Amino acid sequence: MNIREKIEKLRQEIEYHNKLYYEQDAPEIQDYEYDLLMNELMDLENKYPEHMTSDSPSQRVGGKALDSFSKVSFRRPKLSLANGFSPEDLRSFDNRIRKVIQDYEYVVEYKFDGLTVVLNYEDGLFVQGATRGNGVTGEDVTQNLKTIRSVPLKLKGEDNLEVRGEVIMNRKDFQKLNERREKAQQALFANPRNAAAGSLRQLDPKIAARRPLDMYVFNVEEIEGSFETHHQSLDYLSSRGFKVSPYFICKNIEEVIGFCNEMNEKRYELPFDIDGIVIKIDHLKTREILGTTARNPRWAIAYKFPPEVKETKLLDITIQVGRTGSLTPVAELEEVQLAGTKVSRATLHNEDFIKDKDIKIGDMVLVRKAGEIIPEVLQVNFDKRTGQEMPFHMPETCPTCKEPTFRIEGEAARKCVNLSCPAQVIRRIAHFASKNAMNIEGLGGSLVAKLWEEGFVKDPSDLYLLYERREELTKLEKLGEKSVDNLLQSIEVSKKSSLHQLIFALGIPYVGEKGAKNLAEKFDVLDDLISAPKEELLSVQDIGEKMADEIIDFFKLESNLEFVEKLKSLDINMKEQKKDTGQDLLKGAKFVVTGTLPSLKRDQAKELIEENGGKVAGSVSKKTNYVLAGENPGSKYEKAVELGIEIITEEQFLSMIGK
């Protein structure tokens, strides 16, 4: 056997094991043995580069890191689907079709909860892949897509085609990834979708290669030739080597509704997350007759599942002390599987919530995840009360510092007012360092708690003295020299944070990010804010009586003024760095930003709007001028359509400000 034949044999063997692992979930060899085969192939290709090919499985390990993603403009817009939330919505969708066409069938597929991508093949070889972006322009993520083993690098045939698919992460792989990140003291991903999206958008393909990504194809976008039905096109894609979205044929809308209800019950039995069902007209000629709107095809709809609700036992109610001293009751639950994860705790908000819902320790309660993320108690199942349940009373002393707690008239929260309370101090430091405050990277809650417990910090200003104790820091568990140096560098950089970041970092009650920005715009220097009379504070946009009183009370406290002076002595920036754009291109225009934008983070988009004289709101109303929408825009997009408000893409927005 010559070298070329040996390389080809290795490639075939590796692709065989890829198929077993990713398509049939039936691996025959361990990861270690697989890695040995891959290493042998890479060694031979390095020695004999003349035998290297673009479809070799060695291309999946990741190449050179990129500085940024280039943009890809699609030949045809990649439309999104309209959403339905109830059987009535689906019947209304069907009625609209029946007014035009009487004879048709539906094909239904899983609505994968991942990141949509578009792949191009020339002569059977994978040449380019991009995120869907805003449907008109996406990001070129070809090198990262090559690292996904279920993405064919070479098709079974010399086809020229464009397909659309979804990059996902299976739940068990997601859990393993988060376990590894937790051990490495890295931030955890919130859910598999975030993990998949974050992994695919890594500038270093080697990082993407280490993430357990998967992909399902669900549509032929362009091809030489044609099909009669959508399900025929899916069968064709499967025959060419793609991992294809499972599909089911339904003769009418009632069958569709039955399938949606069935899958709502069974969705967590699947190895991956789905958040609904996609319903499409199967016959392609019928689709042409129905056509599309500017944003959605008229022949398809996405049915979104309602949040899953489970019953479990409330074992106890514990108290969590926040950075402002608020005591939040937390339900300690008998563990239950909810929305694909194990849940054993849920928020109970405040003592009024417990009273209104008549919640007692020992109750059987209904629990769901708000927004599929945060567990919350909905209500008590009173039919299952035994009489043995115990009423709950908020503690009169703080569970952390044992000092008295108070409930201020007119407020729902009971508070610990001891500013030296350890629970508050730790959370205040973590808030001070958080992304939208002083943005000290690598300083999460667990590390803050460790630094506090070991006596390194007693208040946020102590962070700026940590450089004096570098050697001691390197001896802490899980903190090596590199981690410590990165942390100290990030702390040093944070000294130059803007005034509005500092104001937000101070943790003044009721002063959020928007309020902090408005205050910094009015008062260029922190001292001016400290000495401002109430009338002047009330003249600031969105600052009302309550917020103005809190600001004045905050700076009345001698301890807070001493803290500010300490920050000054440590060279923390106390002035707002005005960005002089020289133009008010968006003056007076009100924007709402929603969805995932192709290149801008949401904070960056908001900053650009404000720099150019515009204003950003959190919800859509009749006063909104523009909705800047990216991928998966959700209910804000639908509200804008309903009100007839102009919806713009990132590309259109950047054109508006001359970028």
Beta strands, then each sheet from edge to edge (+ up, - down):
strand 1: 71-73
strand 2: 83-84
strand 3: 106-112
strand 4: 115-122
strand 5: 125-131
strand 6: 137-139
strand 7: 161-168
strand 8: 214-223
strand 9: 247-250
strand 10: 274-281
strand 11: 300-304
strand 12: 309-321
strand 13: 326-338
strand 14: 341-347
strand 15: 364-370
strand 16: 374-380
strand 17: 405-407
strand 18: 414-416
strand 19: 590-594
strand 20: 615-617
strand 21: 626-629
strand 22: 646-648
sheet 1: 1+ 6-
sheet 2: 2+ 11+ 10- 3+ 9-
sheet 3: 5+ 4- 7+ 8-
sheet 4: 14+ 13- 12+ 15- 16+
sheet 5: 14+ 13- 18+ 17-
sheet 6: 20+ 19+ 21+ 22+
end
